Amino acid sequence: MKKAFTFVEILVVLGIVSLTLPSLFAIIFTIFQQEARIYALKDVKQQGDYVLENIKFTIQQKALKIVDEDYENDVCPLLTSPTPTPAPQIHIIDNDQNTFVYFVDAYKIASESSIGTRSYLTNSRVRIENPGFYCYKTNSFSPSVVVVSFDVSNSAADITLPYRTSFKLRSY
């Protein structure tokens, strides 16, 4: 007697494989999709954290005062009700009387100094939306409190993270 598979046994094995293979591919595809979404979320969080810390550190350590677009008038009022309306950009004068501004340019947060250099704090993989900057003083002898808020999103992965922080100027 020969040891071989019968035609029926081969058909049964092919039937089982044809039923399980699509399920296996669906599971693998789902895993790859989730991995791509986690990577996009990590990128959004990493860039949002970097921007927030960069703005906070720079303003907190170097800013002397927050001013208007002409760099003449201090724009941080005494806190009254309601809270000041956020502006899409913030203009700053530092201790050396240099000026710089943070703003959103083509969905990227940019910083521009008085010497004309512009640097972007985010790359094109994420979008910055709903930027808001404002400041206020709790009394006339206190340092200005700066409030920064924005949303970081990745439209390809449908992820949006809101960012908001407030801090006091160190030099005033």
DSSP file (Angstrom, degrees, kcal/mol; ACC not computed):
  #  RESIDUE AA STRUCTURE BP1 BP2  ACC     N-H-->O    O-->H-N    N-H-->O    O-->H-N    TCO  KAPPA ALPHA  PHI   PSI    X-CA   Y-CA   Z-CA
    1    1 A M              0   0    0      0, 0.0     2,-0.2     0, 0.0     0, 0.0   0.000 360.0 360.0 360.0 132.8    0.0    0.0    0.0
    2    2 A K        -     0   0    0      1,-0.0     2,-0.9     2,-0.0     0, 0.0  -0.565 360.0-133.2 -83.5 144.1    1.3    3.5   -1.0
    3    3 A K        +     0   0    0     -2,-0.2     2,-0.3     2,-0.0    -1,-0.0  -0.853  54.8 125.0 -97.3 105.9    1.5    6.3    1.5
    4    4 A A        -     0   0    0     -2,-0.9     2,-0.3     0, 0.0    -2,-0.0  -0.962  61.1 -95.3-152.8 163.9    0.0    9.3   -0.2
    5    5 A F        -     0   0    0     -2,-0.3     2,-0.1     1,-0.1    -2,-0.0  -0.633  37.8-128.9 -84.7 143.1   -2.7   11.9    0.3
    6    6 A T     >  -     0   0    0     -2,-0.3     4,-1.9     1,-0.1     5,-0.2  -0.472  23.6-110.2 -84.7 164.1   -6.1   11.3   -1.3
    7    7 A F  H  > S+     0   0    0      1,-0.2     4,-2.1     2,-0.2     5,-0.1   0.862 118.9  54.0 -61.6 -36.9   -7.7   13.9   -3.4
    8    8 A V  H  > S+     0   0    0      2,-0.2     4,-2.3     1,-0.2    -1,-0.2   0.901 106.5  51.5 -65.8 -42.3  -10.4   14.5   -0.7
    9    9 A E  H  > S+     0   0    0      1,-0.2     4,-2.2     2,-0.2    -1,-0.2   0.904 109.9  49.5 -62.4 -41.2   -7.8   15.1    2.0
   10   10 A I  H  X S+     0   0    0     -4,-1.9     4,-2.5     1,-0.2    -1,-0.2   0.907 110.6  50.2 -65.1 -41.3   -6.1   17.7   -0.2
   11   11 A L  H  X S+     0   0    0     -4,-2.1     4,-2.2     2,-0.2    -2,-0.2   0.883 109.6  51.2 -63.7 -38.5   -9.4   19.4   -0.9
   12   12 A V  H  X S+     0   0    0     -4,-2.3     4,-2.3     2,-0.2    -2,-0.2   0.927 111.4  47.2 -64.7 -44.5  -10.2   19.5    2.8
   13   13 A V  H  X S+     0   0    0     -4,-2.2     4,-2.6     1,-0.2     5,-0.2   0.922 112.3  49.4 -63.8 -44.6   -6.8   21.1    3.6
   14   14 A L  H  X S+     0   0    0     -4,-2.5     4,-2.5     1,-0.2    -1,-0.2   0.883 110.5  51.6 -62.1 -38.3   -7.2   23.7    0.8
   15   15 A G  H  X S+     0   0    0     -4,-2.2     4,-1.3     2,-0.2    -2,-0.2   0.916 110.9  46.9 -64.0 -43.8  -10.7   24.5    2.1
   16   16 A I  H  X S+     0   0    0     -4,-2.3     4,-2.0     2,-0.2     3,-0.2   0.925 114.0  47.6 -64.7 -44.5   -9.4   25.1    5.7
   17   17 A V  H  X S+     0   0    0     -4,-2.6     4,-2.5     1,-0.2    -2,-0.2   0.907 109.6  53.2 -63.2 -41.8   -6.5   27.2    4.5
   18   18 A S  H  < S+     0   0    0     -4,-2.5    -1,-0.2     1,-0.2    -2,-0.2   0.779 112.0  46.3 -66.9 -24.8   -8.8   29.3    2.2
   19   19 A L  H  X S+     0   0    0     -4,-1.3     4,-0.5    -3,-0.2    -1,-0.2   0.832 118.5  39.0 -83.1 -34.4  -11.1   30.0    5.2
   20   20 A T  H  X S+     0   0    0     -4,-2.0     4,-2.2    -5,-0.1    -2,-0.2   0.787 102.3  69.2 -88.3 -27.8   -8.4   30.9    7.7
   21   21 A L  H  X S+     0   0    0     -4,-2.5     4,-2.4     1,-0.2     5,-0.2   0.906  97.9  49.4 -62.5 -45.6   -6.0   32.9    5.4
   22   22 A P  H  > S+     0   0    0      0, 0.0     4,-2.3     0, 0.0    -1,-0.2   0.898 111.6  50.5 -60.9 -38.2   -8.3   35.9    4.9
   23   23 A S  H  X S+     0   0    0     -4,-0.5     4,-2.2     2,-0.2    -2,-0.2   0.916 110.3  49.8 -63.7 -42.2   -8.9   36.2    8.7
   24   24 A L  H  X S+     0   0    0     -4,-2.2     4,-2.3     1,-0.2    -1,-0.2   0.915 111.4  48.1 -63.5 -43.7   -5.2   36.1    9.3
   25   25 A F  H  X S+     0   0    0     -4,-2.4     4,-2.7     1,-0.2    -1,-0.2   0.875 109.7  53.3 -65.2 -36.8   -4.5   38.8    6.7
   26   26 A A  H  X S+     0   0    0     -4,-2.3     4,-2.3     2,-0.2    -1,-0.2   0.907 109.6  48.2 -64.1 -41.2   -7.3   40.9    8.2
   27   27 A I  H  X S+     0   0    0     -4,-2.2     4,-2.1     2,-0.2    -2,-0.2   0.929 113.1  47.2 -64.5 -45.3   -5.7   40.6   11.6
   28   28 A I  H  X S+     0   0    0     -4,-2.3     4,-2.2     1,-0.2    -2,-0.2   0.908 111.7  50.9 -63.9 -41.7   -2.2   41.5   10.3
   29   29 A F  H  X S+     0   0    0     -4,-2.7     4,-2.3     1,-0.2    -1,-0.2   0.909 109.7  50.3 -61.7 -43.2   -3.7   44.5    8.3
   30   30 A T  H  X S+     0   0    0     -4,-2.3     4,-2.4     1,-0.2    -1,-0.2   0.894 108.8  52.2 -62.5 -40.5   -5.4   45.8   11.5
   31   31 A I  H  X S+     0   0    0     -4,-2.1     4,-2.2     1,-0.2    -1,-0.2   0.921 110.1  48.3 -62.1 -44.1   -2.2   45.5   13.4
   32   32 A F  H  X S+     0   0    0     -4,-2.2     4,-2.1     2,-0.2    -2,-0.2   0.890 110.8  51.2 -64.6 -39.2   -0.3   47.5   10.8
   33   33 A Q  H  X S+     0   0    0     -4,-2.3     4,-2.2     2,-0.2    -2,-0.2   0.928 111.4  47.2 -62.6 -45.3   -3.1   50.2   10.8
   34   34 A Q  H  X S+     0   0    0     -4,-2.4     4,-2.5     1,-0.2    -2,-0.2   0.876 110.3  52.9 -64.7 -37.7   -2.9   50.5   14.6
   35   35 A E  H  X S+     0   0    0     -4,-2.2     4,-2.2     2,-0.2    -1,-0.2   0.909 109.6  48.3 -64.6 -41.4    0.9   50.7   14.5
   36   36 A A  H  X S+     0   0    0     -4,-2.1     4,-2.2     2,-0.2    -2,-0.2   0.889 111.8  50.1 -65.2 -39.3    0.7   53.6   11.9
   37   37 A R  H  X S+     0   0    0     -4,-2.2     4,-2.5     2,-0.2    -2,-0.2   0.900 110.1  49.7 -66.5 -40.3   -1.9   55.4   14.1
   38   38 A I  H  X S+     0   0    0     -4,-2.5     4,-2.5     2,-0.2    -2,-0.2   0.903 110.4  50.6 -64.4 -40.7    0.3   55.0   17.2
   39   39 A Y  H  X S+     0   0    0     -4,-2.2     4,-2.3     2,-0.2    -2,-0.2   0.918 111.2  48.2 -62.4 -43.1    3.3   56.4   15.3
   40   40 A A  H  X S+     0   0    0     -4,-2.2     4,-2.6     2,-0.2    -2,-0.2   0.908 112.0  49.2 -64.4 -42.0    1.2   59.4   14.1
   41   41 A L  H  X S+     0   0    0     -4,-2.5     4,-2.6     2,-0.2     5,-0.2   0.905 110.7  50.6 -62.8 -41.7    0.0   60.0   17.7
   42   42 A K  H  X S+     0   0    0     -4,-2.5     4,-2.7     2,-0.2    -2,-0.2   0.906 111.3  48.6 -62.0 -41.8    3.6   59.8   18.9
   43   43 A D  H  X S+     0   0    0     -4,-2.3     4,-2.5     2,-0.2     5,-0.3   0.919 111.9  48.5 -65.7 -44.2    4.7   62.3   16.3
   44   44 A V  H  X S+     0   0    0     -4,-2.6     4,-2.4     2,-0.2    -2,-0.2   0.932 115.2  45.0 -61.2 -46.3    1.8   64.7   17.1
   45   45 A K  H  X S+     0   0    0     -4,-2.6     4,-2.8     2,-0.2     5,-0.2   0.919 112.7  50.8 -65.0 -43.9    2.5   64.5   20.8
   46   46 A Q  H  X S+     0   0    0     -4,-2.7     4,-2.1    -5,-0.2    -2,-0.2   0.924 114.4  42.8 -61.9 -45.4    6.3   64.9   20.4
   47   47 A Q  H  X S+     0   0    0     -4,-2.5     4,-2.5     2,-0.2     5,-0.2   0.898 114.4  50.5 -70.3 -38.9    6.0   67.9   18.2
   48   48 A G  H  X S+     0   0    0     -4,-2.4     4,-2.5    -5,-0.3     5,-0.2   0.929 111.9  47.5 -62.8 -45.0    3.3   69.5   20.4
   49   49 A D  H  X S+     0   0    0     -4,-2.8     4,-2.5    -5,-0.2     5,-0.2   0.913 112.3  50.3 -61.3 -42.8    5.4   69.0   23.5
   50   50 A Y  H  X S+     0   0    0     -4,-2.1     4,-2.6    -5,-0.2    -2,-0.2   0.934 112.1  46.3 -62.1 -47.2    8.5   70.4   21.8
   51   51 A V  H  X S+     0   0    0     -4,-2.5     4,-2.7     2,-0.2     5,-0.3   0.938 113.8  48.2 -61.5 -47.5    6.7   73.5   20.6
   52   52 A L  H  X S+     0   0    0     -4,-2.5     4,-2.5     1,-0.2    -1,-0.2   0.926 115.1  44.1 -61.5 -46.1    5.0   74.2   24.0
   53   53 A E  H  X S+     0   0    0     -4,-2.5     4,-2.8    -5,-0.2     5,-0.3   0.885 113.6  51.4 -67.1 -38.0    8.3   73.8   25.9
   54   54 A N  H  X S+     0   0    0     -4,-2.6     4,-2.6    -5,-0.2     5,-0.3   0.946 113.8  43.1 -64.3 -48.3   10.2   75.9   23.4
   55   55 A I  H  X S+     0   0    0     -4,-2.7     4,-2.6    -5,-0.2     5,-0.4   0.937 116.4  48.2 -62.5 -46.7    7.8   78.7   23.6
   56   56 A K  H  X S+     0   0    0     -4,-2.5     4,-2.7    -5,-0.3     5,-0.3   0.940 114.7  44.5 -61.0 -48.5    7.5   78.5   27.3
   57   57 A F  H  X S+     0   0    0     -4,-2.8     4,-2.6    -5,-0.2     5,-0.3   0.935 115.5  46.9 -63.3 -47.3   11.2   78.4   27.9
   58   58 A T  H  X>S+     0   0    0     -4,-2.6     4,-2.4    -5,-0.3     5,-0.6   0.938 118.5  39.7 -62.6 -48.3   12.1   81.2   25.5
   59   59 A I  H  X5S+     0   0    0     -4,-2.6     4,-1.6    -5,-0.3   111,-0.3   0.933 117.9  48.2 -68.1 -44.5    9.4   83.6   26.7
   60   60 A Q  H  <5S+     0   0    0     -4,-2.7   110,-1.3    -5,-0.4   111,-0.4   0.896 121.2  34.7 -64.8 -39.9    9.9   82.8   30.3
   61   61 A Q  H  <5S+     0   0    0     -4,-2.6    -1,-0.2    -5,-0.3    -2,-0.2   0.827 132.1  23.0 -85.2 -32.9   13.7   83.1   30.3
   62   62 A K  H  <5S+     0   0    0     -4,-2.4    33,-1.1    -5,-0.3    -3,-0.2   0.715  89.8 104.0-111.1 -24.2   14.2   85.9   27.7
   63   63 A A  E  << +A   94   0A   0     -4,-1.6   108,-0.7    -5,-0.6    31,-0.3  -0.405  33.8 178.7 -72.9 133.0   11.0   88.1   27.5
   64   64 A L  E    S-     0   0A   0     29,-3.5     2,-0.3     1,-0.4    30,-0.2   0.813  71.9 -14.5 -91.5 -43.8   11.0   91.4   29.1
   65   65 A K  E     -A   93   0A   0     28,-1.7    28,-2.2    10,-0.0     2,-0.5  -0.991  59.6-117.7-157.7 159.0    7.5   92.3   28.0
   66   66 A I  E     +A   92   0A   0     -2,-0.3     9,-2.2    26,-0.2    10,-0.4  -0.869  43.8 178.7 -98.8 128.5    4.7   91.4   25.6
   67   67 A V  E     -AB  91  74A   0     24,-2.1    24,-0.7    -2,-0.5     7,-0.2  -0.693  28.6 -91.5-128.5 175.4    4.0   94.2   23.2
   68   68 A D    >   -     0   0    0      5,-1.4     3,-1.9    -2,-0.2    -1,-0.2  -0.137  55.9 -84.8 -78.1-178.3    1.8   95.1   20.2
   69   69 A E  T 3  S+     0   0    0      1,-0.3    -1,-0.1     2,-0.1    21,-0.0   0.750 130.1  54.5 -63.0 -25.0    2.7   94.6   16.6
   70   70 A D  T 3  S-     0   0    0      3,-0.1    -1,-0.3    21,-0.1    -2,-0.0   0.442 108.2-126.1 -87.3   0.1    4.6   97.9   16.5
   71   71 A Y  S <  S+     0   0    0     -3,-1.9    -2,-0.1     2,-0.1     3,-0.1   0.838  84.2  99.7  58.4  37.0    6.7   96.8   19.5
   72   72 A E        +     0   0    0      1,-0.2     2,-0.4     2,-0.0    -1,-0.1   0.768  65.6  52.5-115.7 -46.4    5.7  100.0   21.4
   73   73 A N  S    S-     0   0    0      2,-0.0    -5,-1.4     1,-0.0     2,-0.2  -0.801  76.2-121.5-107.0 135.4    2.9   99.3   23.9
   74   74 A D  B     -B   67   0A   0     -2,-0.4    -7,-0.3    -7,-0.2    -1,-0.0  -0.534  23.0-165.6 -66.7 132.3    2.7   96.7   26.6
   75   75 A V        +     0   0    0     -9,-2.2    60,-0.3    -2,-0.2    -8,-0.1   0.265  53.7 105.3-109.3  12.0   -0.4   94.6   25.9
   76   76 A C        -     0   0    0    -10,-0.4    60,-0.2    60,-0.1     3,-0.1  -0.792  55.2-166.5 -96.2 101.0   -0.7   92.8   29.2
   77   77 A P        -     0   0    0      0, 0.0    60,-2.6     0, 0.0     2,-0.2  -0.320  33.1 -87.5 -80.6 164.5   -3.7   94.4   31.0
   78   78 A L  B     -f  137   0B   0     58,-0.2    60,-0.2     1,-0.1     2,-0.2  -0.521  62.5 -91.1 -64.4 140.3   -4.6   94.0   34.6
   79   79 A L        +     0   0    0     58,-3.4     2,-0.3    -2,-0.2    -1,-0.1  -0.361  61.3 161.0 -63.1 122.6   -6.9   91.0   34.8
   80   80 A T        -     0   0    0      2,-0.4    -1,-0.0    -2,-0.2    58,-0.0  -0.825  42.9 -61.9-130.0 171.5  -10.5   92.0   34.5
   81   81 A S  S    S+     0   0    0     -2,-0.3     2,-0.1     2,-0.1    -2,-0.0  -0.871 110.8  40.7 -97.8 133.0  -13.5   90.0   33.6
   82   82 A P  S    S-     0   0    0      0, 0.0    -2,-0.4     0, 0.0     3,-0.1   0.581  96.9-109.7 -81.6 174.9  -13.8   88.7   31.0
   83   83 A T        -     0   0    0     -2,-0.1    -2,-0.1     1,-0.1    53,-0.0  -0.373  46.5 -90.8 -64.6 144.4  -10.4   87.1   30.1
   84   84 A P        -     0   0    0      0, 0.0    -1,-0.1     0, 0.0    52,-0.0  -0.174  44.8-102.0 -57.3 152.0   -8.6   88.8   27.2
   85   85 A T        -     0   0    0     -3,-0.1    48,-0.1     1,-0.1     2,-0.0  -0.611  39.8-114.0 -76.0 129.4   -9.3   87.5   23.7
   86   86 A P        -     0   0    0      0, 0.0    48,-0.2     0, 0.0    -1,-0.1  -0.356  27.1-145.8 -64.4 142.6   -6.4   85.3   22.4
   87   87 A A  B     -G  133   0C   0     46,-3.0    46,-2.3     2,-0.1     0, 0.0  -0.750  18.6-122.7-104.1 155.8   -4.4   86.6   19.5
   88   88 A P  S    S+     0   0    0      0, 0.0    16,-0.5     0, 0.0     2,-0.3   0.529  93.7  28.9 -77.5  -3.6   -3.0   84.4   16.7
   89   89 A Q        -     0   0    0     44,-0.2     2,-0.4    14,-0.2    14,-0.2  -0.968  67.2-143.5-148.8 163.6    0.5   85.7   17.4
   90   90 A I  E     - C   0 102A   0     12,-2.0    12,-2.0    -2,-0.3     2,-0.4  -0.996   9.3-154.7-135.9 130.4    2.6   87.1   20.3
   91   91 A H  E     -AC  67 101A   0    -24,-0.7   -24,-2.1    -2,-0.4     2,-0.4  -0.868  17.8-172.3-106.8 135.5    5.3   89.9   20.0
   92   92 A I  E     -AC  66 100A   0      8,-3.0     8,-2.1    -2,-0.4     2,-0.4  -0.952  20.4-157.2-133.4 144.1    8.0   90.0   22.6
   93   93 A I  E     -AC  65  99A   0    -28,-2.2   -29,-3.5    -2,-0.4   -28,-1.7  -0.986  23.2-152.7-115.3 131.5   10.9   92.3   23.6
   94   94 A D  E >   -A   63   0A   0      4,-2.6     3,-1.9    -2,-0.4   -31,-0.2  -0.325  35.4 -87.0 -96.8-177.2   13.8   90.7   25.4
   95   95 A N  T 3  S+     0   0    0    -33,-1.1   -32,-0.1     1,-0.3    -1,-0.0   0.743 127.7  52.5 -62.4 -25.8   16.3   92.0   27.9
   96   96 A D  T 3  S-     0   0    0    -34,-0.2    -1,-0.3     2,-0.1     3,-0.1   0.238 119.6-108.5 -94.2  12.7   18.6   93.2   25.1
   97   97 A Q  S <  S+     0   0    0     -3,-1.9     2,-0.2     1,-0.3    -2,-0.1   0.666  73.8 141.8  65.2  20.0   15.8   95.1   23.4
   98   98 A N        -     0   0    0     17,-0.0    -4,-2.6    15,-0.0     2,-0.3  -0.612  41.7-140.1 -81.8 151.7   15.7   92.5   20.6
   99   99 A T  E     +C   93   0A   0     -2,-0.2    15,-2.0    -6,-0.2     2,-0.3  -0.859  24.3 168.4-115.2 149.8   12.3   91.6   19.3
  100  100 A F  E     -CD  92 113A   0     -8,-2.1    -8,-3.0    -2,-0.3     2,-0.3  -0.983  13.7-155.2-153.2 161.7   10.8   88.3   18.3
  101  101 A V  E     -CD  91 112A   0     11,-2.3    11,-2.3    -2,-0.3     2,-0.4  -0.987   7.9-149.0-140.3 144.4    7.4   86.9   17.4
  102  102 A Y  E     +CD  90 111A   0    -12,-2.0   -12,-2.0    -2,-0.3     2,-0.3  -0.954  35.9 144.9-110.4 135.8    5.7   83.5   17.5
  103  103 A F  E     - D   0 110A   0      7,-2.2     7,-3.5    -2,-0.4     2,-0.5  -0.958  49.2 -98.6-158.8 170.5    2.9   82.9   14.9
  104  104 A V  E     - D   0 109A   0    -16,-0.5     2,-0.5    -2,-0.3     5,-0.2  -0.895  34.5-179.2-103.3 127.3    1.4   80.2   12.7
  105  105 A D  E >  S- D   0 108A   0      3,-3.2     3,-1.0    -2,-0.5    23,-0.1  -0.973  72.7 -18.8-128.4 114.8    2.6   80.2    9.0
  106  106 A A  T 3  S-     0   0    0     -2,-0.5    -1,-0.1     1,-0.2     3,-0.1   0.917 127.8 -51.8  54.1  48.3    1.1   77.6    6.7
  107  107 A Y  T 3  S+     0   0    0      1,-0.2    21,-1.8    21,-0.1     2,-0.4   0.670 120.3 105.6  64.1  20.7   -0.1   75.4    9.6
  108  108 A K  E <  S-D  105   0A   0     -3,-1.0    -3,-3.2    19,-0.2     2,-0.4  -0.985  74.7-118.5-126.4 141.4    3.4   75.4   11.2
  109  109 A I  E     -D  104   0A   0     -2,-0.4    12,-3.2    -5,-0.2    13,-0.7  -0.660  38.7-171.7 -78.5 128.9    4.5   77.4   14.3
  110  110 A A  E     -DE 103 120A   0     -7,-3.5    -7,-2.2    -2,-0.4     2,-0.4  -0.866  17.6-153.9-122.0 154.3    7.2   79.8   13.4
  111  111 A S  E     -DE 102 119A   0      8,-2.8     8,-2.7    -2,-0.3     2,-0.4  -0.992  12.9-174.0-125.0 134.3    9.5   82.1   15.3
  112  112 A E  E     -DE 101 118A   0    -11,-2.3   -11,-2.3    -2,-0.4     6,-0.2  -0.996   6.4-157.9-132.8 133.4   10.9   85.3   13.8
  113  113 A S  E >   -D  100   0A   0      4,-1.8     3,-1.9    -2,-0.4   -13,-0.3  -0.516  35.7-100.1-105.1 173.4   13.5   87.6   15.4
  114  114 A S  T 3  S+     0   0    0    -15,-2.0   -14,-0.1     1,-0.3    -1,-0.1   0.697 119.4  63.6 -67.3 -18.6   14.4   91.2   14.8
  115  115 A I  T 3  S-     0   0    0    -16,-0.2    -1,-0.3     2,-0.1   -15,-0.1   0.435 119.3-109.0 -85.7   2.8   17.4   90.1   12.8
  116  116 A G    <   +     0   0    0     -3,-1.9     2,-0.4     1,-0.3    -2,-0.1   0.526  69.5 141.4  90.2   6.9   15.1   88.6   10.3
  117  117 A T        -     0   0    0      2,-0.0    -4,-1.8     0, 0.0     2,-0.5  -0.695  31.4-163.8 -86.1 133.2   15.6   84.9   10.9
  118  118 A R  E     -E  112   0A   0     -2,-0.4     2,-0.4    -6,-0.2    -6,-0.2  -0.958   8.5-179.3-115.5 130.2   12.6   82.7   10.7
  119  119 A S  E     -E  111   0A   0     -8,-2.7    -8,-2.8    -2,-0.5     2,-0.4  -0.987  20.0-136.8-130.2 142.8   12.6   79.2   12.1
  120  120 A Y  E     -E  110   0A   0     -2,-0.4   -10,-0.2   -10,-0.2    -2,-0.0  -0.803   6.2-163.4 -98.8 136.2    9.8   76.7   12.1
  121  121 A L  S    S+     0   0    0    -12,-3.2     2,-0.3    -2,-0.4   -11,-0.1   0.578  75.5  42.9 -94.4 -12.0    9.2   74.7   15.3
  122  122 A T  S    S-     0   0    0    -13,-0.7     2,-0.2   -72,-0.1   -14,-0.0  -0.863  75.7-131.5-127.6 164.7    7.1   72.0   13.6
  123  123 A N    >   -     0   0    0     -2,-0.3     3,-1.0   -15,-0.0   -14,-0.1  -0.454  36.6 -91.9-107.2-175.0    7.4   70.1   10.3
  124  124 A S  T 3  S+     0   0    0      1,-0.2    -1,-0.0    -2,-0.2   -16,-0.0   0.526 110.0  78.2 -79.5  -4.6    4.9   69.4    7.6
  125  125 A R  T 3  S+     0   0    0     29,-0.1     2,-0.3   -82,-0.0    -1,-0.2   0.744  98.8  42.8 -75.5 -20.7    3.6   66.1    9.1
  126  126 A V  S <  S-     0   0    0     -3,-1.0     2,-0.4    28,-0.1    28,-0.2  -0.842  74.3-139.2-122.4 161.5    1.5   67.9   11.6
  127  127 A R  E     - H   0 153C   0     26,-2.8    26,-2.5    -2,-0.3     2,-0.5  -0.960   7.5-146.5-119.9 136.7   -0.8   70.9   11.4
  128  128 A I  E     + H   0 152C   0    -21,-1.8     2,-0.3    -2,-0.4    24,-0.2  -0.905  28.9 171.0-100.9 126.3   -1.1   73.7   14.0
  129  129 A E  E     + H   0 151C   0     22,-2.5    22,-3.0    -2,-0.5    -2,-0.0  -0.912  49.2  22.4-133.8 160.1   -4.6   75.1   14.3
  130  130 A N  E    S-     0   0C   0     -2,-0.3    -1,-0.2    20,-0.2     2,-0.1   0.891  72.1-171.0  53.7  49.7   -6.4   77.4   16.7
  131  131 A P  E     -     0   0C   0      0, 0.0     2,-0.3     0, 0.0    19,-0.2  -0.452   5.8-179.3 -70.1 144.2   -3.4   79.3   18.0
  132  132 A G  E     + H   0 149C   0     17,-2.6    17,-2.3    -2,-0.1     2,-0.4  -0.944  10.0 174.1-148.6 125.3   -4.1   81.6   20.9
  133  133 A F  E     +GH  87 148C   0    -46,-2.3   -46,-3.0    -2,-0.3     2,-0.3  -0.996  14.3 146.6-128.0 132.8   -1.7   83.8   22.8
  134  134 A Y  E     - H   0 147C   0     13,-1.9    13,-3.4    -2,-0.4     2,-0.3  -0.980  21.4-159.5-155.6 165.7   -2.6   86.3   25.5
  135  135 A C  E     + H   0 146C   0     -2,-0.3     2,-0.3   -60,-0.3    11,-0.2  -0.947   9.6 173.2-143.1 162.9   -1.3   87.8   28.7
  136  136 A Y  E     - H   0 145C   0      9,-1.8     9,-3.5    -2,-0.3     2,-0.4  -0.969  23.9-127.4-159.7 167.0   -2.5   89.6   31.7
  137  137 A K  B     -f   78   0B   0    -60,-2.6   -58,-3.4    -2,-0.3     7,-0.1  -0.967   6.7-149.1-122.6 141.9   -1.3   90.8   35.1
  138  138 A T  S    S-     0   0    0      5,-0.5     2,-0.3    -2,-0.4    -1,-0.1   0.797  86.7  -7.4 -80.2 -27.8   -3.0   90.0   38.4
  139  139 A N  S >  S-     0   0    0      4,-0.2     3,-1.4    -3,-0.1    -1,-0.3  -0.951  80.6 -96.5-154.6 172.0   -1.9   93.4   39.8
  140  140 A S  T 3  S+     0   0    0     -2,-0.3   -62,-0.0     1,-0.3    -2,-0.0   0.634 120.6  49.6 -71.4 -11.5    0.3   96.2   38.6
  141  141 A F  T 3  S+     0   0    0      2,-0.1    -1,-0.3    -4,-0.0    -4,-0.0   0.412  95.3  88.3-104.4   0.9    3.4   95.0   40.6
  142  142 A S  S <  S-     0   0    0     -3,-1.4     3,-0.1     1,-0.1     2,-0.0  -0.619  83.0-100.8 -99.4 158.2    3.2   91.4   39.4
  143  143 A P        -     0   0    0      0, 0.0    -5,-0.5     0, 0.0    -4,-0.2  -0.357  48.2 -91.9 -70.6 157.6    4.9   89.8   36.4
  144  144 A S        -     0   0    0     -7,-0.1    25,-2.4    -6,-0.1     2,-0.5  -0.419  31.8-138.9 -68.6 142.4    2.8   89.2   33.3
  145  145 A V  E     -HI 136 168C   0     -9,-3.5    -9,-1.8    23,-0.2     2,-0.4  -0.921  17.5-155.2-101.7 126.2    1.1   85.8   33.0
  146  146 A V  E     -HI 135 167C   0     21,-3.3    21,-2.0    -2,-0.5     2,-0.5  -0.869   4.2-160.9-105.7 134.5    1.3   84.4   29.4
  147  147 A V  E     -HI 134 166C   0    -13,-3.4   -13,-1.9    -2,-0.4     2,-0.4  -0.968   8.3-175.1-117.2 127.0   -1.2   81.9   28.2
  148  148 A V  E     +HI 133 165C   0     17,-2.7    17,-2.4    -2,-0.5     2,-0.3  -0.978   8.9 165.9-122.9 131.4   -0.4   79.8   25.1
  149  149 A S  E     +HI 132 164C   0    -17,-2.3   -17,-2.6    -2,-0.4     2,-0.3  -0.998   4.8 143.5-145.4 147.0   -2.8   77.4   23.4
  150  150 A F  E     - I   0 163C   0     13,-2.2    13,-3.1    -2,-0.3     2,-0.4  -0.962  38.7-117.3-167.9 164.1   -3.0   75.6   20.1
  151  151 A D  E     -HI 129 162C   0    -22,-3.0   -22,-2.5    -2,-0.3     2,-0.5  -0.935  18.6-156.6-112.1 136.9   -4.1   72.3   18.6
  152  152 A V  E     +HI 128 161C   0      9,-2.7     9,-3.0    -2,-0.4     2,-0.3  -0.957  23.1 174.1-111.7 128.6   -1.7   69.9   16.9
  153  153 A S  E     -HI 127 160C   0    -26,-2.5   -26,-2.8    -2,-0.5     2,-0.5  -0.936  33.7-154.6-136.9 158.1   -3.3   67.5   14.4
  154  154 A N  E >>> - I   0 159C   0      5,-2.6     5,-1.9    -2,-0.3     4,-0.8  -0.932  13.4-167.9-127.1 103.6   -2.4   64.9   11.9
  155  155 A S  T 345S+     0   0    0     -2,-0.5     3,-0.2     1,-0.2    -1,-0.1   0.793  82.7  61.7 -68.6 -27.7   -5.2   64.8    9.3
  156  156 A A  T 345S+     0   0    0    -31,-0.2    -1,-0.2     1,-0.2   -31,-0.0   0.885 116.4  31.1 -65.3 -36.9   -4.0   61.5    7.7
  157  157 A A  T <45S-     0   0    0     -3,-0.5    -1,-0.2     2,-0.1    -2,-0.2   0.405 107.7-123.5-100.2   1.3   -4.5   59.6   11.0
  158  158 A D  T  <5 +     0   0    0     -4,-0.8     2,-0.4     1,-0.2    -3,-0.2   0.939  61.0 145.0  55.7  52.0   -7.4   61.8   12.2
  159  159 A I  E   < +I  154   0C   0     -5,-1.9    -5,-2.6     2,-0.0     2,-0.4  -0.976  23.5 175.5-122.9 132.8   -5.6   62.7   15.5
  160  160 A T  E     -I  153   0C   0     -2,-0.4    -7,-0.2    -7,-0.2  -119,-0.0  -0.992   6.9-171.7-137.7 130.7   -5.9   66.1   17.3
  161  161 A L  E     -I  152   0C   0     -9,-3.0    -9,-2.7    -2,-0.4     2,-0.3  -0.984  16.8-140.7-120.5 127.0   -4.3   67.0   20.6
  162  162 A P  E     -I  151   0C   0      0, 0.0     2,-0.4     0, 0.0   -11,-0.2  -0.666  16.7-164.0 -84.8 141.5   -5.1   70.3   22.3
  163  163 A Y  E     +I  150   0C   0    -13,-3.1   -13,-2.2    -2,-0.3     2,-0.3  -0.977  15.9 160.2-124.8 138.9   -2.2   72.1   24.1
  164  164 A R  E     +I  149   0C   0     -2,-0.4     2,-0.3   -15,-0.2   -15,-0.2  -0.945   2.6 157.9-157.1 135.3   -2.6   74.9   26.7
  165  165 A T  E     -I  148   0C   0    -17,-2.4   -17,-2.7    -2,-0.3     2,-0.3  -0.981  19.0-156.4-150.9 161.0   -0.3   76.3   29.3
  166  166 A S  E     +I  147   0C   0     -2,-0.3     2,-0.3   -19,-0.2   -19,-0.2  -0.991  18.6 163.5-138.8 148.3    0.2   79.4   31.3
  167  167 A F  E     -I  146   0C   0    -21,-2.0   -21,-3.3    -2,-0.3     2,-0.3  -0.978  32.8-109.0-158.4 161.0    3.4   80.8   33.0
  168  168 A K  E     -I  145   0C   0     -2,-0.3   -23,-0.2   -23,-0.2     2,-0.2  -0.721  32.8-112.2 -98.1 147.0    4.8   84.0   34.4
  169  169 A L        -     0   0    0    -25,-2.4  -109,-0.1    -2,-0.3  -108,-0.1  -0.508  18.2-152.3 -69.5 144.3    7.5   86.1   32.9
  170  170 A R  S    S+     0   0    0   -110,-1.3     2,-0.6  -111,-0.3    -1,-0.1   0.806  81.5  55.1 -87.9 -31.9   10.7   86.0   35.0
  171  171 A S              0   0    0   -108,-0.7    -1,-0.2  -111,-0.4    -2,-0.0  -0.895 360.0 360.0-104.8 124.8   12.0   89.4   33.9
  172  172 A Y              0   0    0     -2,-0.6    -1,-0.1   -29,-0.1  -108,-0.1   0.311 360.0 360.0-153.4 360.0    9.7   92.3   34.4
